[in-house]
Amino acid sequence: MEKQTSNDPLHGVTLKTVMEKLVAFYGFDTLGELIKIKCFTDNPSIKSSLTFLRKTDWARKKVEELYIKSLPKFD
């Protein structure tokens, strides 16, 4: 039986991993410029960002879109 693979780049990736990679690559300053949300500009931390993103679908969608666009840069 063939193993099915997902074409979804977010498949199996936690929001915490997404945030850690984005922060490591861009830093909070650049993230705050790319995605205008307070949790990236006012006293930012991964923990506070995760709390906000888990409650706010539109913001999470923007973060996930940036992650997908940035994947080629991470390699």
Residue, then its C-alpha position, 0 to 999 in steps of 0.5 A: m500500500e502506498k503511503q499518502t503524502s499531503n500537499d499541504p505545507l502546513h500538514g503536521v506543522t504546529l503553530k509554535t513551529v511556524m512562529e519559531k521559524l518565522v521569528a528566527f528568520y525575520g525577527f519580531d521587528t520585521l514580522g511586525e512590519l510584514i504583518k501589522i498585529k500588536c503581538f509582534t510590535d508591542n512587547p513581543s514573545i512567541k508565547s503571547s503571539l501564540t495565545f493571540l493567533r490561536k484566538t484570531d483566525w485572520a491573523r493566524k491565516k496571515v502568519e501561515e501564508l507568510y510561513i508558506k511563502s517563506l519556506p524556500k528561504f528557510d532551506 
